[in-house]
């Protein structure tokens, strides 16, 4: 299990854009991560005031962050690297994510050839699929000396 401190050491994202609270499983081929969705999230102020719903694009972002933690924790991971999204395919938003939900994302490595790869991810609330997608990515050298600050 990776706690928030380890996530902060590995991902460049910070409040309000860090959308993973804990990684409960991770290896070279898969990761499972959690996002506890609370009413205090800044996006609920405007999306929507009378019926708060987590924007689907942020659900996808949370899924991508879990996938990034899987890639960073691979044994063949490069030290000073940055990952860039190159595409999202077959994205489906299946149910709303609302305050009080716990979003559980499972990411699975589908393909990795050199620095280019593809990950499938499914986000669930309980047993219900909230979203699913295929993410294309490229691993590059970080633009700064420390991409995690």
N, C-alpha and C positions, 0 to 999 in steps of 0.2 A: 504494500500500500504506500502511496506517495501523498504526503500531506501538502497543505497550501504553501509551506515554506519551500519545499522541493519544487513545486510547480512554479513559484516565483523565481527560483534560481534558473529554471529552464525555459520559460516562456517570456517573451518581451512584453506581453500584455499586462496592463495595470488597470485599476479602477478608472472608469466604469466599464472597461472593455474586457476584463478578465472574466470568463464565463465558465470556468471549471473550478470546483472547490476541492475535489479529491479524486485521485486515481486509485481505484480499488484493486485493479489487476493490470499488469503490463508485462509484455515480453516483445520479442522481435516481430511477432505476427499479429498481435491483437492488444487492445487496451479497453478497459471499462472505466468510465469516469462519471462523476456526479456533479450536478449543479442544483443547489437548493434555491428555488425561485421564491423570493419574498416580495411582499408588497412594497418594500423599501427600494426596489430596483428603480433607477432613475427613468427608465423608458416608460414605466407605468404612468408617469405624470401626463403624458400626452398620447398614450396608446393603450387603452382609451380611458379617459377619466372615470366614466361611469361603468365601464366593463373592461377591466384591465386584462390584456392579452399580451404575452411575450411575442414581439415581432418574429415572424417566421425566419427572416434573414438572421436574426440573433440566435435562434435555435440552430440554424446551420453553422453559424460561427462557433457556437459551443461544441458542436460535433467536430469541427475542424481542429479546435484546440485539443480535444482528446486525441485525435489522430496525430497531431504534432507531438504530443507527449510520447506516443508509441515510437515515432521515428527518432526522436531525440534519445530515447533510451535503448536503441538498438546497439548491440555490441560493436558494430562497424560504423557507428555514428562518428561524424567528423566534429572536431572540437568547436571551432568558431564558425557556426553555420547559421543560415537563415533559411526558412522555408517559405516559399511563395506559392500561392494558389494559382493554378493555371486553368482550372475549369471546374464546373460543377455540372454533372449529368444526372438525369433521371431523378431530380429532386422532387420530393412529394411531401407536402405538409398534410398530415392525416388527422390531427386534432389540435385544438388550442392548448397552449401551456399557460397556466394562470397562477397567481400567487398561491403558495402552499404546496405546489407540485414539486416533486423531486424528479429532475430529468436525468435519466440514466442512459449514457451513450456507450454503445459498443462499436469500436472501430476495428476493421480487419484489413490487413495489407493484402491487396489484390495483385499488385505487380510492382516490382522495383527493379529498374535496369539502370545501373550507374546512379545518376542524380535525379532521374525522372521516375515518377511512380504514380500509382493510383490506389486509393483507399476507399472501401465501402464503409458506410456508417449508418447506424440505426439509433434513433433516440426514442426512448420509451418513458411514459409516465405509468408506473405500475406495470401492468401487462399490456397496456395499449400503446401501439406505435404512434408516436407524435410526428416523426419526420424520418426520412431516409434519403440518401443521396450517395453518389460516387464523386469523389474529390480527386482531381488531378493536381499534382504538385511538382515543383522542382526544388532541389536543395542547392543553395548557392553559398558562396562565402559571404559572411556578414559584411554590411557596408561600413560599420563602425567596429572599433576594437572590441566592444561588448554590446551585443544585441539584446542583452537581458537586463538592462538597467532602466 
